Amino acid sequence: MKNIVIAGAGFAGIRVALKLEKKIAMLRDDWSIILIDKNSYHTYTPALYEAASYYHARLKKETSEEKNACLPTRLAEALAKRVGMGFDGVVGGATCLSIRTIIKNRNITFVEQEVSGVDFKEKIVKTKAGDGIPFEYLVLALGSEALYFGVKGAGECSYTLKSLPDALRIQSRIEELFLNAKAHSGNIEIVVAGAGASGVETAAEIATCARHLYRDYGIAKERARILLLEAQDKILTQVNPGERAKIKKRLQKLGVLIRTGIKINEVTLTSVVLESGEKCESSIVIWAGGVKGPSLFRQFENIELDNRGRIIVDAFLRVKNYSDIFALGDSSNFTDEKSGLTAPATAFIAEQQADIVAKNIFSSIRAEPLGKYHISIPGYAISCGGKYAVVSIFGVTFSGFLGWLIKRVIDLRYFLSLLPFWQACSLLLKEFRVFTKND
């Protein structure tokens, strides 16, 4: 049996596995597809900002003041536990998909373990459990980690939003802040560092959720501030000026204070210190400032990395100097030889690259020419709190409620690529039921 090992079950890894499984069925030789991930579930990361701002009290009110005091922590712990047990949790069920459900009735073997290393000479993937999995072809799709740009204290004192547990921690902390503010006289200072798509969507949704928190906890709106900081001179650099203006206006309407051209020097438990020396008080800092390759990659020998620790790949998405190892998604650095563009770290790009990698592995097995990858970005979709989004597709822009509806269609399209029709529709409806409670 010859193994094609795929390390990572994010957008890129799961799609490579599904696409290859269909192609491999046409071969006479015995090939096995092995998908490795440390989690039993695939996270739909575009919904994480919703999970981070999900306000559980919109579904169930607690009558006991004593119960209210510890509820956020209990909820986070319970949901995290439930996710691990099979997605019974309200938020987990609307954000994560069981990998075993996705690959059910497919010729894919799932290994729930964490990758600890790769022996490139012997062609073996090592896991933390001590297992060694041999491969003929290897796909590295291990995602990314938060990049702090050397900002002192950022790693220790800020919250990231890369996973469901991250989202639950943010959600728990925000409600904890409102509980404390109800009992004491202090203000709430929520700082989002980074005004790319992730930062903007997170700030907007927290601002939307805060409207309910103000009312339910009896706190004046003036006692809370949501501050969005961006080092560059404008937010959402990939968005055209007209749509950027709409998004900025929407954020300001929600009460988000935007400051651009602001660099952070230090993050502490109670403040953010700017390059100018100004100190901004903070109750929580959510870091959305960029990504880098997994720390694991720094252990690899003879693998070329860029300055962010991502694997540099060629036009065919192969790791340089290797014909049987591919890297894609957030784990890789790809520069289009035709346009000179560098592939952005988005779910859509990961899906595009997955299609090329699956095709090229199949072509390589059959000794056929490989296909080059070229970046194609048809548009973008930015949620702006509640039932409002700005979506641009092939130069046509939709905003407001219509933009929100189109973004939901984009969600459904992705779910249909993983699940049968009725399961995909059920997941979308679950998203509606859970996350529109904040609107």
Buried (B, 14 or more C-beta within 10 A) or exposed (E): EBBBBBBBBBBBBBBBBBBBBEBBEEEEEEBBBBBBBBBBBBBBBBBBBBBBBBBBBBEEEEEEEEEBBEBBBEBBEBBBEBBBEBBEBBBBBBBBBBBEBBBEEBBBBBBBBBBBBBEBEEBBBBBEEEEEBBBBBBBBBBBBBBBBEEBBBBEEBBBBBBBBBBBBBBBBBBBBBBBBBBEEEEBBBBBBBBBBBBBBBBBBBBBBBBBBBBEBBEBEEEBBBBBBBBBBEBBBEEBEEEBBEBBBEBBEEBBBEBEBEBEBBBBBEEBBBBEEEEBBBBBBBBBBBBBBBBEBBEEBEEBEBBEBBBBBBBBBBBBEEBEBBBBBBBBBBBBBEEEEEEBBBBBBBBBBBBBBBBBBBBBBBEEEEBBBBBBEEEBBBBBBBBBBBBBBEEEEBBBBEEBBEBBBEBBBEBBBBBBEEEBBBEBBEBBEEBBEBBB
